[in-house]
Amino acid sequence: MSDLERPRIVNPEMDELRFDDDSEVFRRLLTPEIICNFRASQVPFSRIPDGFILDPAAGSGGQLAAYGEKLRRDCVGVELSPQRAVHCANSLTRLGHDSATLAICGDGLDSEGVMALVRKKIGDVKVAMLHVDPARPLDAQNHSISEMEPPLRPLLEAWSNYLEVGEFGVSLLLDLSPRLASKQQIEVEAIVRELFPDVNVMWEWLSRGGGRVDRLTIHTGGLAQEDGEVRCIRLHRDGSFDVLSGRMGVNDIEWLNIDPTVGEILALIDPVVIRSGLRVAYEIGAGQEGEIKWVHDSDRRPMAILNEELQGDCTSRAFTSIHGRVEERIEGSLNLMMIDSLAASAMRYGLSGVQIRCACDPKMHTKIVNRLDLILGDTEGERGFLVDAPDGNSLFLCKKIP
């Protein structure tokens, strides 16, 4: 190994390399600050063994810095890109407590080389918690775990001897692509369980309410409450959050081939409920007297028929994108020609505005919304929304339940 390939400590004040923070590639690699802070706040300090927090693919260092600030532990970030390593160093220098921080430019798989530097600067310590957010193909709708960089199995094998085994086993947080299929999730868990037998494993799906799964993570050891637990999180803009939890492999959904009728309550469900398999937890949290009917499986707009309105304080309200009473069924798919008749229907049912929750071209969506707002602008009334019927051949106009 040449000197250029050996891991080295980055000094942000002396290193001449700089990174363009405004570049599109860089922005897409950043973990949003709200997620960094949420994750750090959720680490149960008393369940993590002694040692430092390691991120062997640290990127900008934002997540590692959040851990350091919340947990007040020594932090070590390793980044292969010299430019990003400098940015990581800058992130860590903002920590004001007395714990040691170390940004290293090098290969995260080189555990021996990294630990040699750690011993010189911090001492003979082990890794208390390993956080990994591997790079993966941008904009790929599907990809395999073999495309992660650094590769997951070699990475965990390289660090397995340096991980402190606490009361609950080794503490790992693996930040995976939410696009991983169920089969690939099973592959990841198999790797973890093979390398760290008897460790508790917990899966977590996180949504910020945009009609998609934002993050998928696997937690082990002190980061997991019970083996086999599954959680889904709805993270709000103010940093507060709601949780549904249950056990893995017991909540399969039976999708019914039926359409809602006028007068029934139609709900669009946050996709994290479906992806996590927490149907039962959602139904319990919804507090419904009768059975919920699941009628449309969709990556962005899963749909269910409820028996009654969701109360404002029920657990499942946060995992319901929108719900309301069906006022009218409209034949055909959404198009520009139906705007006037749609506006007339809205006024007939006392709606002063209609949210478009249908699948359509973004440009057409904007035109329809602008035209409807213009027509309904002076109308006083309640809010409504328009959704595709499960059969895809008609639409439902609903009055939103506040």
Secondary structure in CASP SS format (residue, H / E / C, confidence):
PFRMAT SS
TARGET T0000
AUTHOR 0000-0000-0000
METHOD secondary structure of the structure
MODEL  1
M C 1.00
S C 1.00
D C 1.00
L C 1.00
E C 1.00
R C 1.00
P C 1.00
R E 1.00
I E 1.00
V C 1.00
N C 1.00
P C 1.00
E C 1.00
M C 1.00
D C 1.00
E C 1.00
L C 1.00
R C 1.00
F C 1.00
D C 1.00
D C 1.00
D C 1.00
S C 1.00
E H 1.00
V H 1.00
F H 1.00
R H 1.00
R H 1.00
L H 1.00
L C 1.00
T C 1.00
P C 1.00
E H 1.00
I H 1.00
I H 1.00
C H 1.00
N H 1.00
F H 1.00
R H 1.00
A H 1.00
S H 1.00
Q H 1.00
V C 1.00
P C 1.00
F H 1.00
S H 1.00
R H 1.00
I C 1.00
P C 1.00
D C 1.00
G C 1.00
F E 1.00
I E 1.00
L E 1.00
D E 1.00
P C 1.00
A C 1.00
A C 1.00
G C 1.00
S C 1.00
G C 1.00
G H 1.00
Q H 1.00
L H 1.00
A H 1.00
A H 1.00
Y H 1.00
G H 1.00
E H 1.00
K H 1.00
L H 1.00
R C 1.00
R C 1.00
D C 1.00
C E 1.00
V E 1.00
G E 1.00
V E 1.00
E E 1.00
L C 1.00
S C 1.00
P H 1.00
Q H 1.00
R H 1.00
A H 1.00
V H 1.00
H H 1.00
C H 1.00
A H 1.00
N H 1.00
S H 1.00
L H 1.00
T H 1.00
R C 1.00
L C 1.00
G C 1.00
H C 1.00
D C 1.00
S C 1.00
A C 1.00
T E 1.00
L E 1.00
A E 1.00
I E 1.00
C E 1.00
G C 1.00
D C 1.00
G C 1.00
L C 1.00
D C 1.00
S H 1.00
E H 1.00
G H 1.00
V H 1.00
M H 1.00
A H 1.00
L H 1.00
V H 1.00
R H 1.00
K H 1.00
K H 1.00
I C 1.00
G C 1.00
D C 1.00
V C 1.00
K C 1.00
V E 1.00
A E 1.00
M E 1.00
L E 1.00
H E 1.00
V E 1.00
D C 1.00
P C 1.00
A E 1.00
R C 1.00
P C 1.00
L C 1.00
D C 1.00
A C 1.00
Q C 1.00
N C 1.00
H C 1.00
S C 1.00
I H 1.00
S H 1.00
E H 1.00
M C 1.00
E E 1.00
P C 1.00
P C 1.00
L H 1.00
R H 1.00
P H 1.00
L H 1.00
L H 1.00
E H 1.00
A H 1.00
W H 1.00
S H 1.00
N H 1.00
Y H 1.00
L E 1.00
E C 1.00
V C 1.00
G E 1.00
E C 1.00
F C 1.00
G E 1.00
V C 1.00
S C 1.00
L E 1.00
L E 1.00
L E 1.00
D E 1.00
L E 1.00
S C 1.00
P C 1.00
R C 1.00
L C 1.00
A C 1.00
S H 1.00
K H 1.00
Q H 1.00
Q H 1.00
I H 1.00
E H 1.00
V H 1.00
E H 1.00
A H 1.00
I H 1.00
V H 1.00
R H 1.00
E H 1.00
L H 1.00
F C 1.00
P C 1.00
D C 1.00
V C 1.00
N C 1.00
V E 1.00
M E 1.00
W E 1.00
E E 1.00
W E 1.00
L E 1.00
S E 1.00
R C 1.00
G C 1.00
G C 1.00
G C 1.00
R C 1.00
V C 1.00
D C 1.00
R E 1.00
L E 1.00
T E 1.00
I E 1.00
H E 1.00
T E 1.00
G H 1.00
G H 1.00
L H 1.00
A C 1.00
Q C 1.00
E C 1.00
D C 1.00
G C 1.00
E E 1.00
V E 1.00
R E 1.00
C E 1.00
I E 1.00
R E 1.00
L E 1.00
H C 1.00
R C 1.00
D C 1.00
G C 1.00
S C 1.00
F E 1.00
D E 1.00
V E 1.00
L E 1.00
S E 1.00
G E 1.00
R E 1.00
M C 1.00
G C 1.00
V C 1.00
N C 1.00
D C 1.00
I C 1.00
E C 1.00
W C 1.00
L C 1.00
N C 1.00
I C 1.00
D C 1.00
P C 1.00
T C 1.00
V C 1.00
G C 1.00
E C 1.00
I E 1.00
L E 1.00
A E 1.00
L E 1.00
I E 1.00
D C 1.00
P H 1.00
V H 1.00
V H 1.00
I H 1.00
R H 1.00
S H 1.00
G C 1.00
L C 1.00
R H 1.00
V H 1.00
A H 1.00
Y H 1.00
E H 1.00
I H 1.00
G H 1.00
A H 1.00
G C 1.00
Q C 1.00
E C 1.00
G C 1.00
E C 1.00
I C 1.00
K E 1.00
W E 1.00
V E 1.00
H E 1.00
D C 1.00
S C 1.00
D C 1.00
R C 1.00
R C 1.00
P C 1.00
M E 1.00
A E 1.00
I E 1.00
L E 1.00
N C 1.00
E C 1.00
E C 1.00
L C 1.00
Q C 1.00
G C 1.00
D C 1.00
C C 1.00
T H 1.00
S H 1.00
R H 1.00
A H 1.00
F H 1.00
T E 1.00
S E 1.00
I E 1.00
H E 1.00
G E 1.00
R E 1.00
V E 1.00
E E 1.00
E E 1.00
R E 1.00
I E 1.00
E E 1.00
G C 1.00
S C 1.00
L C 1.00
N C 1.00
L H 1.00
M H 1.00
M H 1.00
I H 1.00
D H 1.00
S H 1.00
L H 1.00
A H 1.00
A H 1.00
S H 1.00
A H 1.00
M H 1.00
R H 1.00
Y C 1.00
G C 1.00
L E 1.00
S E 1.00
G E 1.00
V E 1.00
Q E 1.00
I E 1.00
R E 1.00
C C 1.00
A C 1.00
C C 1.00
D C 1.00
P H 1.00
K H 1.00
M H 1.00
H H 1.00
T H 1.00
K H 1.00
I H 1.00
V H 1.00
N H 1.00
R H 1.00
L H 1.00
D H 1.00
L H 1.00
I H 1.00
L H 1.00
G C 1.00
D C 1.00
T C 1.00
E C 1.00
G C 1.00
E E 1.00
R E 1.00
G E 1.00
F E 1.00
L E 1.00
V E 1.00
D E 1.00
A C 1.00
P C 1.00
D C 1.00
G C 1.00
N C 1.00
S E 1.00
L E 1.00
F E 1.00
L E 1.00
C E 1.00
K E 1.00
K E 1.00
I C 1.00
P C 1.00
END
